[in-house]
Amino acid sequence: MQIPQDEAAHQDPDEWWYFVGHLSGVDAAGGQHCYGFEQVTFQFLEQAPVPVYFGHFAITDLTRGTFQYDVRQDSYPVPTTSNGFSLHTGEWTMSGGSGKAKLHAALPEYTLDLQLQTTKPAALHGDHGNIPYGPLGTSKYYSWTSLLAGGTIIDHGVPVKVTGLSWSDHQWGAFNFASGAGWDWFSVQLTNGKQYMLYFIRDKSGTIVQTLGTQVDPIGRTTNLDPSKLGDTATGSWTSPTTGITYGSGWQVTVPGGHLTITPDLVNQELDLLSTQGVAYWEGSVTVRGDIGGSSVAGVGYTEINPPEPS
């Protein structure tokens, strides 16, 4: 894998560019606001005769205690940009390269315009960016784990200048979605400057069959974590009133030298896209506390629970 060349779109059947983060700011009247956000673009090359793109966008408004999301679909030839990406799903856009990015997306009550700049090198997961993906096959995968963010959220008509810390994933391959596999995925950004990517892949019975983890130290050096020293246990559950799916809600995660307690900032951060895309998943802002090496740690993160599909 080579950066920035591999930030561009590929000809693999399945690919996504994914951004999440935590933002805060003050409006002109002095009101304080805190948000989580998710914006992702999916590229699928084998779902139709022409490439199909889906955009997902969600805002977790931690000040109001609300969660809103939507989806957009588009179709166009695979972009030929080099050393970067430039994608759109309808009026939603994302572009960037070399650890910089610009995002734009809107919901009826929120509009996001954000600029991102990395403070660390790209983290190439697994074997130089190649990971085993359990029943799904194999995957190319890297992350920008420490993106400084700045921009504006228009919140119910009120502009809020925001800053914060974001995370970006880029993943592509020929994935066996027919396997029914799912995953629990965690991004963790600690106040001590360390980040963790933790992936627990489940077969259609819900059993964890592949575990992958990367630690990024404060100056950007990456370490592949021993899968035998990683663990993921839900400490509670939540059943969606709209889809009926039961998700883990709160997690105790084991990492080498300690553990992390991961708590949802809102219980309901489910994206129910069953009617538009045939999928539903839980993707949300979380708070992280724990103990590593005998020292207390704290931070923020994002968690994605993509439930297996039993036959």
N, C-alpha and C positions, 0 to 999 in steps of 0.2 A: 504494500500500500504506500502511496506517495501523496503527501499534502504539499501544495494545494490541488494537484491534478485530480485527485479522487473526490474533491468536493463537488465536482460537476456531476451531472446526471450520467448514468450508465445504461447499458442495454439489457441489464438483468430484468427478469420478470417483475420483481417486487423491490421497491425502494421507498425510503422515507427520510425526510429532513424534519427534525423535531426540536422545538424550543419550549422550555418551561422556565419559570423564574418567579422571584419575589420582588415586589416593587412597593415603594412608599413615597408619599409626597404631601404637600400642603396646597390647598386651593387659595384663591385670592382673598377669601374671607377668613383664612386662618384655620380652616377645617383640615384635620389630619386624615389621611387615607392610607390603607394597606391592602395590597392585592397579591394574589397568585395568578399566573396566566399560563396557558398552553396554546401554542400554535404549531400545527404540523401539516406538512404536505406529503401525501402518498402518491407515488407513481406506479401504476400497474400496466404492464404491456401485453398481458395475455387475457384480459377480461373482455376485450372487444377488438375489432379490426384496427382501431386506432388507439393510441395511449389514452388512458383514463386517469384523471387526477382528482383526488379528494382532499379538501382542506377541512381540518377540525380546528375550532377556536373556542376557548373557554376562559371565562374570568371568574375567579374566586374572590369576591369582595369581602375581605375579612372585617372591614369596618361595618358594613351593613349585615354581614352574616348570610350572604346569598351566593348562589352559583348559577351562572348562565352559560349556555353553549349553543353552537350551531355548526352546520356542515355546509360546504359548497362543493359542487362537482364541475369539472371542466374537461376539455379534451383538446389536445394540440400535439404536434410532433415533438419528440424528445428534444429539449433545448440543446443547442450545439455550443454553449458557452464552455470555455476552457478555464481551468484554475478557479472555478467558482460555480455558483448556481444562480439562476434567475427564474423564479416559478410564480405562477398565479393560479388561483382558483376563483374565477369570477373577479371581483374587485379586491380580493385579498391577495397580498403579495409578500414574498420573501426573497431576498437576494443577499449575496455575500461571497466571501472567500478569504482565505488566510486568517481566519479567526475574527473577521469582522462581518456584521450582518445588519440588515435593515428589515423590519417587520411592519406590516400594516394589515389590520383586520378590524371588523366592526360587527357589533351586535346592535339590536335596537336601542340599548341604553348605554353602550360602551363603545368607544373607538380607541384603538391602540396604535400609536406610532412610536417605534422604538429603534434605537441604534445600539449596537452591541460591539464590544471590543474585548478580546481575550487578554488575560494577564499571564497565561501559561500555554505551553505547547499543547498540541492535540494529544489526547490519550488514546493510543492504539491498543485495543483490547485483545486479549488472547495472544496468539502468535503473530505479532506484527500486524494486527488488525483482522486476523482470521479467527473466528470462534466456532466451536461446536454448538449446535443449536438444537440438541436433543432430537425429538421426532420431526422437527421442522427442517432438519438438514444441517447446513453450514451457512455462515453469514460473514460478510465483511462489516466491520463495526468500529467506529471511533467516536470520541466525544470531545467537545470543548467544555471543560468542567468548571471554568471560572471566567465567566463573561460579565464584565461591568456593563450595566444597562443604564440608559438615560433616554428620556423622551416625554411623551404626553399621553395621558388617558383622559378622554372626554367622558366624564361620569355623569350620566343623566343631564347632559348639557353643560356641565361645569368642567372647564379644563383644569387638569391637575398635572403639574410638572412632577415627574417621577424619576427616581433612581433606584438601583438595586443590583442584585446578583442573579445571573441566569445560567442556564445549562443548555447545551445543544448536543443532540445525537444525530448521526447519519449512519444508516444501516441499509444493506442491499444484498440480494441473492435470489435464488430460486427456491422459495420456501414451500414446504409441503403442508399447506393449511388444511388439507383434507385429513391430516393425522388427528385433528381435534385437539392438538396440544394448546396449552395456554401458558401464562407466566405471571409471576410476581416480580416486579422490577422496582428498584429503589435508586434514586440519586440522592446523595447526602453531601451537604456542604457545611463543614464545621467551622466555628469561629476561630479555631486554631490554625486555619489555613489548609487543612486536609480535606480531601474529597474521596468519596467512595461511590463506585458503580457496582451494584449487586443484582444479579439476574438468577432467578430460580425458575426453571422451566419445568412444567408439569405435563404428564401425559393425559390422555382423555379421562383417566380414572381420578385425576387430581394428585397423583403421586409425583413428587419432585424427582426427575430423572436426569437433570443436567444443572449444574451449578457453576456460576462464573462470577468472579469478582476482581476489581481493580482498585488499588489505592493510589491516590495522587498526593504527593507530599507538598508542603508549602511552596517549594520552588519548582514544582511541575514534574518531578521524577515519578515514573509509574512503576508499580509493583503488581505482578499477577498474584492473587491470593490463592492459597491452598484450598481447593473446594471442600476438603474434609473438615476444614476449620470454619466453614460458613454454615449458618443455620437460619431458618425463617419459620417462626411460629406466630400464628395469629392469636392475639390476646382477647379478641372479641369478634363479633360479627354484626353485619347490617344487611337487612333484606330490603331491596328496592321496592317501593310501592307501585312503580310503573312497570318494571320488567319481571318482578318476582325473583330475580337473581339474588342469591345470598353471597356477599363478599366478606372476606376478612376485614376487620375494622380495628386498627391498632395492631402493631407487630413487635415482637421481640426478635431482633436480628443479632446473630452471633458473628463476630469478626475476629481475626487473630488478635489475641491479647485482651479481648473484652466483649462488650455487648452494646447494642443501641436499642433504645425504646423509641418507637416511631408512632406518633399520634396524629390522626387526621385533624386538620384545622377546622373542617366542617365534615360532618358524617356523610352527607349526600353530595358527592362530587362525581356522580355517574353520568356518562354520556350515553344516552339511549338513542342509538342510530339504527335501530332494528328496521324502522319503516323506510329509511333512505339508503342504508348501506348494508343492512343485515347483521350489524354488530352492536354490541353494548359492552362497555368496560368502565371501570372506575379509575379515574385519573385525577389526583388531587394534591394540593398543598398540604405539607405535613411539618410538624415540629419534631426535632430530634434531640434526645438527651441520652447520656450513657456514661460508660466507664471504659477507658482503653488504657492499658498499661498502668492501672492504678490511679489514673487521673480522671476527673469528671470532664466530660465534653458536652457541648451543646451546639445546635445549629438548626438549619432548615433543610428541606428536601422536597422531592416530588415522588409519589408512589403511583405505579400503574398496576392494576389487577385486571388481567385479561383472562377471564375464566375459561378453563377447558370446556370443550363441547363433547359430552359423552354421547356415544352412539346409541 
